[in-house]
Amino acid sequence: MRGGSDPSEFKLAYVHRGAVDDQMIIKVSEIARLGKGSFLLRNGETQIPFHRVLYVLDGKKSLLWRKR
């Protein structure tokens, strides 16, 4: 995240079929790399397309962004 904020304080939810409510919530610090249309998690195997991102929360659980 920009502005020197600690990425472990931010959370991101994305569509994950089969999970509770069909979504997973991760800390932004779990993102290893951003690609052209997706991001890769630190496990090196999980690639999430940007269109699956549902919302982003800051450390105070304030909504920073939500998919329309």
C-alpha positions as CSV (number, residue, x, y, z in Angstrom):
1,M,0.0,0.0,0.0
2,R,1.2,3.5,-0.6
3,G,2.1,6.1,2.0
4,G,4.3,3.9,4.1
5,S,1.4,2.0,5.6
6,D,2.0,-1.5,6.9
7,P,0.5,-3.9,4.3
8,S,-0.3,-6.5,7.0
9,E,-2.9,-4.1,8.3
10,F,-4.9,-4.1,5.1
11,K,-7.3,-6.9,4.1
12,L,-8.6,-7.8,0.6
13,A,-11.5,-10.1,-0.2
14,Y,-11.8,-12.0,-3.4
15,V,-14.2,-14.6,-4.9
16,H,-13.2,-18.1,-4.1
17,R,-15.8,-20.7,-5.0
18,G,-16.3,-23.3,-2.4
19,A,-15.2,-21.1,0.5
20,V,-17.6,-19.8,3.1
21,D,-19.7,-17.1,1.4
22,D,-17.7,-17.9,-1.8
23,Q,-15.0,-15.5,-0.7
24,M,-11.5,-15.5,0.9
25,I,-10.1,-12.6,3.0
26,I,-6.3,-12.2,3.0
27,K,-3.8,-9.6,4.3
28,V,-2.4,-7.5,1.5
29,S,1.0,-8.6,2.8
30,E,0.3,-12.1,1.4
31,I,0.6,-10.7,-2.1
32,A,4.0,-11.5,-3.6
33,R,3.7,-9.9,-7.0
34,L,1.3,-7.9,-9.2
35,G,0.9,-8.9,-12.8
36,K,-0.8,-7.4,-15.8
37,G,-4.3,-8.8,-14.9
38,S,-3.7,-10.6,-11.6
39,F,-1.7,-10.9,-8.4
40,L,0.3,-13.9,-7.1
41,L,0.2,-14.9,-3.5
42,R,3.4,-15.7,-1.5
43,N,2.8,-19.4,-1.8
44,G,3.9,-19.0,-5.4
45,E,1.0,-21.1,-6.7
46,T,-2.1,-19.0,-6.2
47,Q,-2.8,-16.5,-8.9
48,I,-5.9,-14.3,-8.4
49,P,-7.4,-12.3,-11.4
50,F,-8.1,-8.7,-10.5
51,H,-11.8,-9.1,-11.5
52,R,-12.3,-11.4,-8.6
53,V,-11.4,-8.8,-6.0
54,L,-14.5,-7.8,-4.0
55,Y,-13.3,-5.1,-1.5
56,V,-10.2,-3.7,0.3
57,L,-10.3,-2.7,4.0
58,D,-7.7,-0.7,6.0
59,G,-6.4,-1.5,9.5
60,K,-9.5,0.2,11.0
61,K,-11.8,-1.9,8.9
62,S,-12.8,1.1,6.9
63,L,-13.8,0.3,3.3
64,L,-11.2,1.7,0.9
65,W,-12.6,0.1,-2.3
66,R,-15.5,-2.1,-3.3
67,K,-16.3,-3.7,-6.6
68,R,-19.4,-2.2,-8.3
